[in-house]
Amino acid sequence: MSHCLWNNSGQDNNWHLVNWESVCMQKEFGGLGIPDLRLLNMCLLNSWVKRYNLDDGKL
């Protein structure tokens, strides 16, 4: 998602005017409300591990 926002083509030095944590912050707190996909992926994987452990290994 950051490549879409900042157009990191690799040819020029692009300056990021705001850090990624501020972009991912909720709109109510001054951010743009863009979800952090790394954090969402970790949450999903953890929920699958929890479900696997609670259901006696059923997938």
Biopython code that builds the backbone (N, CA, C, O; Angstrom):
import numpy as np
from Bio.PDB.StructureBuilder import StructureBuilder

atoms = [
    (1, "MET", "N", (0.813, -1.194, 0.000)),
    (1, "MET", "CA", (0.000, 0.000, 0.000)),
    (1, "MET", "C", (0.859, 1.262, 0.000)),
    (1, "MET", "O", (0.466, 2.287, -0.557)),
    (2, "SER", "N", (2.020, 1.183, 0.620)),
    (2, "SER", "CA", (2.861, 2.380, 0.665)),
    (2, "SER", "C", (3.369, 2.751, -0.723)),
    (2, "SER", "O", (3.547, 3.935, -1.013)),
    (3, "HIS", "N", (3.607, 1.767, -1.585)),
    (3, "HIS", "CA", (4.060, 2.068, -2.944)),
    (3, "HIS", "C", (2.979, 2.819, -3.722)),
    (3, "HIS", "O", (3.285, 3.661, -4.567)),
    (4, "CYS", "N", (1.739, 2.515, -3.436)),
    (4, "CYS", "CA", (0.645, 3.226, -4.098)),
    (4, "CYS", "C", (0.590, 4.672, -3.630)),
    (4, "CYS", "O", (0.347, 5.569, -4.438)),
    (5, "LEU", "N", (0.810, 4.917, -2.344)),
    (5, "LEU", "CA", (0.718, 6.280, -1.811)),
    (5, "LEU", "C", (1.897, 7.145, -2.227)),
    (5, "LEU", "O", (1.723, 8.319, -2.554)),
    (6, "TRP", "N", (3.104, 6.567, -2.216)),
    (6, "TRP", "CA", (4.287, 7.384, -2.427)),
    (6, "TRP", "C", (4.955, 7.168, -3.780)),
    (6, "TRP", "O", (5.943, 7.840, -4.079)),
    (7, "ASN", "N", (4.455, 6.261, -4.603)),
    (7, "ASN", "CA", (4.969, 6.025, -5.945)),
    (7, "ASN", "C", (6.473, 5.760, -5.918)),
    (7, "ASN", "O", (7.252, 6.486, -6.536)),
    (8, "ASN", "N", (6.870, 4.720, -5.201)),
    (8, "ASN", "CA", (8.278, 4.357, -5.104)),
    (8, "ASN", "C", (8.707, 3.610, -6.364)),
    (8, "ASN", "O", (8.681, 2.380, -6.399)),
    (9, "SER", "N", (9.093, 4.340, -7.379)),
    (9, "SER", "CA", (9.493, 3.711, -8.632)),
    (9, "SER", "C", (10.957, 3.298, -8.618)),
    (9, "SER", "O", (11.368, 2.489, -9.450)),
    (10, "GLY", "N", (11.750, 3.827, -7.702)),
    (10, "GLY", "CA", (13.146, 3.451, -7.596)),
    (10, "GLY", "C", (14.079, 4.280, -8.448)),
    (10, "GLY", "O", (15.294, 4.105, -8.356)),
    (11, "GLN", "N", (13.569, 5.170, -9.269)),
    (11, "GLN", "CA", (14.421, 5.962, -10.146)),
    (11, "GLN", "C", (14.867, 7.262, -9.484)),
    (11, "GLN", "O", (16.006, 7.689, -9.673)),
    (12, "ASP", "N", (14.008, 7.880, -8.732)),
    (12, "ASP", "CA", (14.315, 9.153, -8.069)),
    (12, "ASP", "C", (14.254, 8.964, -6.565)),
    (12, "ASP", "O", (13.666, 8.004, -6.067)),
    (13, "ASN", "N", (14.868, 9.889, -5.856)),
    (13, "ASN", "CA", (14.736, 9.890, -4.408)),
    (13, "ASN", "C", (13.415, 10.539, -4.034)),
    (13, "ASN", "O", (13.222, 11.737, -4.243)),
    (14, "ASN", "N", (12.518, 9.757, -3.489)),
    (14, "ASN", "CA", (11.218, 10.264, -3.079)),
    (14, "ASN", "C", (11.240, 10.500, -1.578)),
    (14, "ASN", "O", (11.702, 9.653, -0.814)),
    (15, "TRP", "N", (10.743, 11.641, -1.166)),
    (15, "TRP", "CA", (10.674, 11.951, 0.253)),
    (15, "TRP", "C", (9.277, 11.648, 0.756)),
    (15, "TRP", "O", (8.284, 12.072, 0.165)),
    (16, "HIS", "N", (9.210, 10.914, 1.846)),
    (16, "HIS", "CA", (7.930, 10.619, 2.469)),
    (16, "HIS", "C", (7.627, 11.726, 3.469)),
    (16, "HIS", "O", (8.410, 11.981, 4.383)),
    (17, "LEU", "N", (6.506, 12.368, 3.290)),
    (17, "LEU", "CA", (6.170, 13.511, 4.120)),
    (17, "LEU", "C", (5.521, 13.115, 5.439)),
    (17, "LEU", "O", (5.390, 13.949, 6.336)),
    (18, "VAL", "N", (5.118, 11.869, 5.571)),
    (18, "VAL", "CA", (4.513, 11.382, 6.810)),
    (18, "VAL", "C", (4.913, 9.926, 6.985)),
    (18, "VAL", "O", (5.064, 9.207, 5.997)),
    (19, "ASN", "N", (5.090, 9.476, 8.232)),
    (19, "ASN", "CA", (5.500, 8.087, 8.448)),
    (19, "ASN", "C", (4.304, 7.145, 8.353)),
    (19, "ASN", "O", (3.153, 7.574, 8.439)),
    (20, "TRP", "N", (4.586, 5.874, 8.178)),
    (20, "TRP", "CA", (3.551, 4.879, 7.929)),
    (20, "TRP", "C", (2.628, 4.717, 9.132)),
    (20, "TRP", "O", (1.440, 4.444, 8.958)),
    (21, "GLU", "N", (3.152, 4.882, 10.353)),
    (21, "GLU", "CA", (2.317, 4.755, 11.541)),
    (21, "GLU", "C", (1.235, 5.832, 11.568)),
    (21, "GLU", "O", (0.112, 5.576, 12.001)),
    (22, "SER", "N", (1.570, 7.027, 11.109)),
    (22, "SER", "CA", (0.584, 8.106, 11.053)),
    (22, "SER", "C", (-0.460, 7.842, 9.973)),
    (22, "SER", "O", (-1.627, 8.190, 10.146)),
    (23, "VAL", "N", (-0.061, 7.240, 8.880)),
    (23, "VAL", "CA", (-1.005, 6.926, 7.801)),
    (23, "VAL", "C", (-1.991, 5.858, 8.271)),
    (23, "VAL", "O", (-3.175, 5.922, 7.940)),
    (24, "CYS", "N", (-1.516, 4.885, 9.034)),
    (24, "CYS", "CA", (-2.367, 3.782, 9.492)),
    (24, "CYS", "C", (-3.228, 4.155, 10.694)),
    (24, "CYS", "O", (-4.121, 3.394, 11.068)),
    (25, "MET", "N", (-2.978, 5.297, 11.298)),
    (25, "MET", "CA", (-3.749, 5.722, 12.464)),
    (25, "MET", "C", (-5.199, 5.995, 12.055)),
    (25, "MET", "O", (-5.472, 6.387, 10.921)),
    (26, "GLN", "N", (-6.108, 5.785, 12.984)),
    (26, "GLN", "CA", (-7.523, 6.018, 12.706)),
    (26, "GLN", "C", (-7.778, 7.495, 12.412)),
    (26, "GLN", "O", (-7.049, 8.371, 12.879)),
    (27, "LYS", "N", (-8.820, 7.752, 11.635)),
    (27, "LYS", "CA", (-9.151, 9.126, 11.248)),
    (27, "LYS", "C", (-9.467, 9.997, 12.454)),
    (27, "LYS", "O", (-9.176, 11.193, 12.450)),
    (28, "GLU", "N", (-10.062, 9.406, 13.486)),
    (28, "GLU", "CA", (-10.416, 10.167, 14.681)),
    (28, "GLU", "C", (-9.185, 10.709, 15.398)),
    (28, "GLU", "O", (-9.277, 11.688, 16.138)),
    (29, "PHE", "N", (-8.034, 10.074, 15.181)),
    (29, "PHE", "CA", (-6.806, 10.476, 15.849)),
    (29, "PHE", "C", (-5.837, 11.190, 14.912)),
    (29, "PHE", "O", (-4.670, 11.370, 15.260)),
    (30, "GLY", "N", (-6.296, 11.599, 13.732)),
    (30, "GLY", "CA", (-5.488, 12.393, 12.825)),
    (30, "GLY", "C", (-4.811, 11.633, 11.708)),
    (30, "GLY", "O", (-4.017, 12.219, 10.971)),
    (31, "GLY", "N", (-5.093, 10.350, 11.552)),
    (31, "GLY", "CA", (-4.493, 9.562, 10.483)),
    (31, "GLY", "C", (-5.394, 9.488, 9.270)),
    (31, "GLY", "O", (-6.425, 10.158, 9.200)),
    (32, "LEU", "N", (-4.992, 8.660, 8.310)),
    (32, "LEU", "CA", (-5.784, 8.479, 7.097)),
    (32, "LEU", "C", (-6.724, 7.282, 7.175)),
    (32, "LEU", "O", (-7.614, 7.143, 6.335)),
    (33, "GLY", "N", (-6.542, 6.420, 8.167)),
    (33, "GLY", "CA", (-7.419, 5.270, 8.337)),
    (33, "GLY", "C", (-7.120, 4.119, 7.405)),
    (33, "GLY", "O", (-7.969, 3.246, 7.223)),
    (34, "ILE", "N", (-5.942, 4.086, 6.808)),
    (34, "ILE", "CA", (-5.556, 2.985, 5.927)),
    (34, "ILE", "C", (-5.076, 1.827, 6.796)),
    (34, "ILE", "O", (-4.209, 2.023, 7.648)),
    (35, "PRO", "N", (-5.616, 0.630, 6.601)),
    (35, "PRO", "CA", (-5.232, -0.482, 7.476)),
    (35, "PRO", "C", (-3.794, -0.926, 7.235)),
    (35, "PRO", "O", (-3.292, -0.886, 6.112)),
    (36, "ASP", "N", (-3.147, -1.347, 8.309)),
    (36, "ASP", "CA", (-1.801, -1.901, 8.239)),
    (36, "ASP", "C", (-1.935, -3.387, 7.919)),
    (36, "ASP", "O", (-2.322, -4.175, 8.783)),
    (37, "LEU", "N", (-1.619, -3.774, 6.685)),
    (37, "LEU", "CA", (-1.852, -5.143, 6.236)),
    (37, "LEU", "C", (-0.995, -6.154, 6.978)),
    (37, "LEU", "O", (-1.419, -7.295, 7.160)),
    (38, "ARG", "N", (0.191, -5.771, 7.409)),
    (38, "ARG", "CA", (1.042, -6.689, 8.174)),
    (38, "ARG", "C", (0.371, -7.041, 9.507)),
    (38, "ARG", "O", (0.377, -8.200, 9.920)),
    (39, "LEU", "N", (-0.198, -6.049, 10.167)),
    (39, "LEU", "CA", (-0.874, -6.281, 11.431)),
    (39, "LEU", "C", (-2.143, -7.107, 11.229)),
    (39, "LEU", "O", (-2.421, -8.009, 12.019)),
    (40, "LEU", "N", (-2.907, -6.815, 10.195)),
    (40, "LEU", "CA", (-4.115, -7.592, 9.907)),
    (40, "LEU", "C", (-3.788, -9.041, 9.589)),
    (40, "LEU", "O", (-4.520, -9.942, 9.999)),
    (41, "ASN", "N", (-2.700, -9.283, 8.865)),
    (41, "ASN", "CA", (-2.288, -10.634, 8.533)),
    (41, "ASN", "C", (-1.896, -11.408, 9.791)),
    (41, "ASN", "O", (-2.257, -12.576, 9.937)),
    (42, "MET", "N", (-1.160, -10.767, 10.698)),
    (42, "MET", "CA", (-0.763, -11.437, 11.940)),
    (42, "MET", "C", (-1.982, -11.774, 12.798)),
    (42, "MET", "O", (-2.029, -12.839, 13.412)),
    (43, "CYS", "N", (-2.955, -10.885, 12.844)),
    (43, "CYS", "CA", (-4.178, -11.154, 13.599)),
    (43, "CYS", "C", (-4.945, -12.335, 13.013)),
    (43, "CYS", "O", (-5.444, -13.184, 13.753)),
    (44, "LEU", "N", (-5.039, -12.390, 11.700)),
    (44, "LEU", "CA", (-5.732, -13.497, 11.044)),
    (44, "LEU", "C", (-5.017, -14.820, 11.296)),
    (44, "LEU", "O", (-5.663, -15.822, 11.599)),
    (45, "LEU", "N", (-3.706, -14.835, 11.175)),
    (45, "LEU", "CA", (-2.951, -16.065, 11.430)),
    (45, "LEU", "C", (-3.103, -16.528, 12.877)),
    (45, "LEU", "O", (-3.238, -17.723, 13.141)),
    (46, "ASN", "N", (-3.080, -15.584, 13.806)),
    (46, "ASN", "CA", (-3.256, -15.942, 15.214)),
    (46, "ASN", "C", (-4.645, -16.501, 15.484)),
    (46, "ASN", "O", (-4.796, -17.424, 16.284)),
    (47, "SER", "N", (-5.654, -15.955, 14.831)),
    (47, "SER", "CA", (-7.004, -16.481, 15.038)),
    (47, "SER", "C", (-7.124, -17.895, 14.473)),
    (47, "SER", "O", (-7.835, -18.726, 15.039)),
    (48, "TRP", "N", (-6.437, -18.178, 13.364)),
    (48, "TRP", "CA", (-6.455, -19.537, 12.820)),
    (48, "TRP", "C", (-5.756, -20.517, 13.750)),
    (48, "TRP", "O", (-6.223, -21.643, 13.926)),
    (49, "VAL", "N", (-4.642, -20.104, 14.346)),
    (49, "VAL", "CA", (-3.926, -20.971, 15.290)),
    (49, "VAL", "C", (-4.800, -21.243, 16.507)),
    (49, "VAL", "O", (-4.871, -22.376, 16.984)),
    (50, "LYS", "N", (-5.460, -20.215, 17.004)),
    (50, "LYS", "CA", (-6.347, -20.384, 18.156)),
    (50, "LYS", "C", (-7.488, -21.338, 17.820)),
    (50, "LYS", "O", (-7.800, -22.237, 18.601)),
    (51, "ARG", "N", (-8.113, -21.145, 16.655)),
    (51, "ARG", "CA", (-9.215, -22.017, 16.254)),
    (51, "ARG", "C", (-8.739, -23.455, 16.068)),
    (51, "ARG", "O", (-9.447, -24.392, 16.437)),
    (52, "TYR", "N", (-7.556, -23.640, 15.504)),
    (52, "TYR", "CA", (-7.007, -24.982, 15.306)),
    (52, "TYR", "C", (-6.787, -25.667, 16.643)),
    (52, "TYR", "O", (-7.075, -26.856, 16.783)),
    (53, "ASN", "N", (-6.275, -24.927, 17.636)),
    (53, "ASN", "CA", (-6.021, -25.509, 18.949)),
    (53, "ASN", "C", (-7.325, -25.819, 19.705)),
    (53, "ASN", "O", (-7.397, -26.818, 20.421)),
    (54, "LEU", "N", (-8.327, -24.993, 19.555)),
    (54, "LEU", "CA", (-9.583, -25.206, 20.273)),
    (54, "LEU", "C", (-10.441, -26.305, 19.656)),
    (54, "LEU", "O", (-11.209, -26.944, 20.375)),
    (55, "ASP", "N", (-10.340, -26.543, 18.366)),
    (55, "ASP", "CA", (-11.170, -27.525, 17.680)),
    (55, "ASP", "C", (-10.493, -28.873, 17.509)),
    (55, "ASP", "O", (-10.866, -29.641, 16.623)),
    (56, "ASP", "N", (-9.515, -29.170, 18.334)),
    (56, "ASP", "CA", (-8.807, -30.455, 18.311)),
    (56, "ASP", "C", (-8.201, -30.772, 16.948)),
    (56, "ASP", "O", (-8.260, -31.917, 16.498)),
    (57, "GLY", "N", (-7.637, -29.804, 16.305)),
    (57, "GLY", "CA", (-6.900, -30.023, 15.073)),
    (57, "GLY", "C", (-7.742, -30.045, 13.812)),
    (57, "GLY", "O", (-7.213, -30.354, 12.745)),
    (58, "LYS", "N", (-9.042, -29.728, 13.884)),
    (58, "LYS", "CA", (-9.846, -29.658, 12.655)),
    (58, "LYS", "C", (-9.543, -28.391, 11.898)),
    (58, "LYS", "O", (-9.403, -27.323, 12.493)),
    (59, "LEU", "N", (-9.442, -28.502, 10.615)),
    (59, "LEU", "CA", (-9.213, -27.317, 9.786)),
    (59, "LEU", "C", (-10.509, -26.841, 9.168)),
    (59, "LEU", "O", (-10.517, -25.853, 8.435)),
]
sb = StructureBuilder()
sb.init_structure("model")
sb.init_model(0)
sb.init_chain("A")
sb.init_seg("    ")
for serial, (resi, resn, name, xyz) in enumerate(atoms, 1):
    if name == "N":
        sb.init_residue(resn, " ", resi, " ")
    sb.init_atom(name, np.array(xyz, "f"), 0.0, 1.0, " ", f" {name:<3s}", serial, name[0])
structure = sb.get_structure()
